[in-house]
Amino acid sequence: MILAFVANAFLNILWSLIFFRLRRPDWALAEVVVLWLSIVVLIVVSRRHSRAAAWLLVPYLAWLGFAGALNWVVW
């Protein structure tokens, strides 16, 4: 479970570096897909321990969908 959180945190930071530092919204958009999948994995893994924890990650997934849409528009 900790590995899923660490991977998600890494991908979250990586997106910011790709989008803002490298100024590559095209690569960042591809990374959003991987980040979105990592959140789904995080929800599945969290659900084994706590249904509430899994449900509390759903707004994060929705927020990333919105951020991905903004990334698309910028690209």
Secondary structure, 3 states (H helix, E strand, C coil): CHHHHHHHHHHHHHHHHHHHHCCCHHHHHHHHHHHHHHHHHHHHHHHHHCHHHHHHCHHHHHHHHHHHHHHHHHC
